[in-house]
Amino acid sequence: MILGQAIGPLITGEIVHRGFYALKAPYVILFILVTASVFAIRGSRLVINRQSTPITGERKNVKAQGHKALSFRDVIVCCMAIFLSWAMASTFMSQGPTLARTYFNVTSVQLVSYSLSIFLLVAGITQIVMRKKHHYSSLKIGIVTQLAAVLLVLCSVYTTDPFLLFIAVMLEGFAYGAILVGAATIVNVVARQSQRHHLINLLYIVGYVGNWLPFSLSVMMDHFSQETALNAYLFLCSVLSTCITLSAYFAGRGQPKSWVGA
């Protein structure tokens, strides 16, 4: 999924940069990929429907990590973290190209597209790497990194420094992957324990609601200057990120030290 999202900006940026049917070529490529995906799914349906063993190595690993101390309080922390993580990712993807050109004076469409693709690749690689960490450690590392990323974006707005913005985007990519791995694992564990499987849906619903947060930035930019709107929006994100970090800290105090520090 992350790889598909990363390829999109990369291909579009190259097409726009080279002026190769900029309004048609991306959709033709998208149509070809969708068609290929349909045939691939039809060809692999027998493999997908094949029965698998109910206990996998990952579940054994989760059990070995002692997940019995998790509770609904941890689910709330996960939902808050996912909300802001997806909101920041959506902000970079939707508002990033425009702000890079108009506020940070980055005129290269190709450079912006590469940055967004690297952001998504970092998120994907982080998900693979963080699967080896304990789920609560992954969540807390992601939350702290996200706070650092939001504050760094705020500094880049004050200094109008595109390099600081790029570093913040990479940090947010790492936070996105770490939070997703930790939160999804924790919520799955709690859902199985309490037989409340709708909690899994709740996590992703909260994430999709977070995708709407950049809409408030658009509204503010319609009524105020870009600098004022960005400062207000990032201040709001900083407050949310600080609250999430404190919530994760106090919730994590109930976890064994060997887990949190794993």
Residue pairs with C-beta under 8 A, 6 or more apart in sequence:
2 120
2 121
2 123
2 124
2 127
2 177
3 120
3 121
3 124
5 120
6 116
6 117
6 118
6 120
6 121
6 124
7 117
9 93
9 112
9 113
9 114
9 116
9 117
9 120
10 113
10 114
10 117
11 26
11 29
12 26
12 113
13 109
13 110
13 112
13 113
13 114
13 117
14 110
14 113
15 21
15 22
15 25
15 26
16 22
16 109
16 110
16 113
17 108
17 109
17 110
17 113
21 28
58 131
62 135
62 185
62 189
65 134
65 135
65 259
65 262
66 256
66 259
67 135
67 186
67 189
67 193
68 193
69 254
69 255
69 256
70 186
70 189
70 190
70 193
71 190
72 190
72 194
73 251
74 136
74 186
74 190
74 251
75 186
75 187
75 190
75 199
75 202
75 203
76 247
77 139
77 244
77 247
77 248
77 251
78 139
78 182
78 183
78 186
78 187
78 203
79 183
79 202
79 203
79 206
80 206
80 240
80 243
80 244
80 247
81 139
81 142
81 143
81 146
81 179
81 183
81 244
81 248
82 179
82 180
82 183
82 203
82 204
82 206
82 207
82 210
83 206
83 207
83 209
83 210
83 213
83 240
84 146
84 210
84 213
84 237
84 240
84 241
84 244
85 142
85 146
85 172
85 175
85 176
85 179
85 180
85 207
85 210
86 176
86 207
86 208
86 210
86 211
87 210
87 211
87 212
87 213
87 214
87 237
88 146
88 149
88 150
88 172
88 175
88 176
88 237
89 119
89 123
89 172
89 176
90 210
90 211
90 212
90 213
90 214
91 213
91 214
91 217
91 233
92 116
92 119
92 169
92 172
93 116
94 214
95 214
95 217
95 218
96 112
96 115
96 116
96 169
97 109
97 112
97 113
97 116
99 226
99 230
100 106
100 112
100 162
100 165
101 107
101 112
102 226
103 157
103 160
103 226
103 227
103 230
104 156
104 160
104 161
104 162
104 165
105 160
105 162
106 112
106 162
115 166
115 169
116 169
118 170
118 173
119 169
119 170
119 172
119 173
120 173
121 173
122 170
122 173
122 174
122 177
123 173
123 174
123 176
123 177
123 180
124 177
125 177
126 173
126 174
126 176
126 177
126 178
126 181
127 177
127 178
127 180
127 181
129 177
130 138
130 141
130 142
130 177
130 178
130 181
130 182
131 181
133 141
133 181
133 262
134 259
134 260
134 262
135 181
135 182
135 185
135 186
135 189
136 182
136 186
136 252
136 255
136 259
136 260
137 182
137 259
137 260
137 261
137 262
138 178
138 179
138 181
138 182
138 185
139 178
139 179
139 182
139 183
139 186
139 248
140 182
140 248
140 249
140 252
140 260
141 178
141 182
142 174
142 175
142 176
142 177
142 178
142 179
142 180
142 181
142 182
143 175
143 179
143 241
143 244
143 245
143 248
144 245
145 171
145 172
145 174
145 175
145 178
146 171
146 172
146 175
146 179
146 241
146 244
147 238
147 241
147 242
147 244
147 245
148 171
149 168
149 169
149 171
149 172
149 175
150 168
150 172
150 234
150 237
150 238
150 241
151 238
152 164
152 167
152 168
152 171
153 164
153 165
153 168
153 172
153 234
154 231
154 234
154 235
154 238
155 161
155 164
156 162
156 164
156 165
156 168
157 227
157 230
157 231
157 234
183 203
184 203
187 199
187 200
187 202
187 203
188 200
190 196
190 199
191 197
191 198
191 199
191 200
216 233
216 236
217 229
217 230
217 233
220 228
220 229
220 232
220 233
221 229
223 229
224 232
252 260
